[in-house]
Amino acid sequence: DREYYADMELEGFINELVEEKGFGTSDPAVLEQIRRDLLESVERRIDAMILANLLPEDLAAFEEVLDTGSEEGIQAFVKEKIPDLDQKVALELLNFRTSYIG
């Protein structure tokens, strides 16, 4: 869900990637599609990292929190269960940037 990622400022990160990559087009529709695709890829990587860092016994409870749809609840649960979440997200973004920019 996009709201969950709002605090991570992913859109700014994506905009920087698009600028740095230097696509040979100025077509706003094409650039917007590239941004959407990159954002989805980054979100999937962060989701995978979160799941990989939750203990097996926490997965059922996490699923219940997800089902509530509460962005605040999801954030609180993940931050409680993964104390170094910010560092792990930063590392995931750095790895994504490295693989994307080359």
PLY file of the C-alpha trace (Angstrom):
ply
format ascii 1.0
element vertex 102
property float x
property float y
property float z
element edge 101
property int vertex1
property int vertex2
end_header
0.00 0.00 0.00
1.40 3.37 -1.00
0.58 5.05 2.33
2.78 2.59 4.22
5.78 3.68 2.15
5.06 7.42 2.35
7.29 7.88 5.40
10.19 6.30 3.55
10.24 9.08 0.94
10.52 6.55 -1.86
9.22 8.89 -4.53
12.17 11.24 -3.99
14.52 8.28 -4.19
12.90 7.16 -7.45
13.07 10.65 -8.95
16.79 10.77 -8.19
17.30 7.39 -9.86
15.45 8.50 -12.98
17.51 11.70 -13.18
20.77 9.86 -12.58
19.99 7.17 -15.14
19.43 9.89 -17.73
16.76 8.37 -19.92
16.84 9.62 -23.49
13.26 10.84 -23.39
11.51 13.89 -22.08
8.05 12.42 -22.65
6.29 12.92 -19.30
4.06 9.85 -19.79
7.06 7.59 -20.41
8.97 8.99 -17.44
5.91 8.59 -15.20
5.56 4.94 -16.23
9.26 4.38 -15.50
8.79 5.95 -12.05
5.75 3.77 -11.31
7.59 0.62 -12.38
10.64 1.50 -10.28
8.48 2.31 -7.26
6.73 -1.06 -7.51
10.10 -2.82 -7.76
11.48 -1.00 -4.72
8.34 -1.72 -2.71
8.54 -5.42 -3.59
12.17 -5.55 -2.45
11.33 -3.86 0.84
8.39 -6.21 1.35
10.64 -9.21 0.73
13.24 -7.86 3.16
10.58 -7.35 5.85
9.25 -10.89 5.42
12.78 -12.31 5.47
13.51 -10.51 8.76
10.37 -11.53 10.62
10.57 -14.60 12.78
8.41 -17.50 11.57
6.23 -17.19 14.65
5.55 -13.51 13.82
4.24 -14.14 10.31
0.67 -15.07 11.33
0.40 -12.01 13.55
1.80 -9.85 10.75
-0.82 -11.21 8.37
-3.51 -10.24 10.88
-2.10 -6.70 11.11
-2.03 -6.47 7.32
-5.67 -7.56 7.16
-6.69 -4.63 9.37
-5.41 -2.22 6.72
-4.12 0.13 9.41
-0.98 1.82 8.12
-0.05 2.89 11.65
-0.53 -0.66 12.91
1.61 -2.11 10.15
4.40 0.38 10.77
4.31 -0.16 14.53
4.38 -3.95 14.17
7.27 -3.97 11.71
9.31 -1.46 13.72
8.76 -3.48 16.89
9.71 -6.81 15.30
12.63 -5.46 13.25
14.44 -2.98 15.52
17.02 -2.00 12.90
14.39 -1.58 10.18
15.61 1.83 9.03
19.13 0.51 8.43
17.80 -2.53 6.59
15.59 -0.37 4.36
18.53 1.94 3.65
20.70 -1.03 2.70
17.93 -2.38 0.45
17.64 1.01 -1.29
21.41 1.20 -1.72
21.49 -2.29 -3.23
18.61 -1.43 -5.54
20.35 1.78 -6.66
23.61 -0.07 -7.28
21.91 -2.75 -9.37
19.81 -0.23 -11.30
22.41 2.45 -12.02
25.22 -0.07 -12.40
0 1
1 2
2 3
3 4
4 5
5 6
6 7
7 8
8 9
9 10
10 11
11 12
12 13
13 14
14 15
15 16
16 17
17 18
18 19
19 20
20 21
21 22
22 23
23 24
24 25
25 26
26 27
27 28
28 29
29 30
30 31
31 32
32 33
33 34
34 35
35 36
36 37
37 38
38 39
39 40
40 41
41 42
42 43
43 44
44 45
45 46
46 47
47 48
48 49
49 50
50 51
51 52
52 53
53 54
54 55
55 56
56 57
57 58
58 59
59 60
60 61
61 62
62 63
63 64
64 65
65 66
66 67
67 68
68 69
69 70
70 71
71 72
72 73
73 74
74 75
75 76
76 77
77 78
78 79
79 80
80 81
81 82
82 83
83 84
84 85
85 86
86 87
87 88
88 89
89 90
90 91
91 92
92 93
93 94
94 95
95 96
96 97
97 98
98 99
99 100
100 101
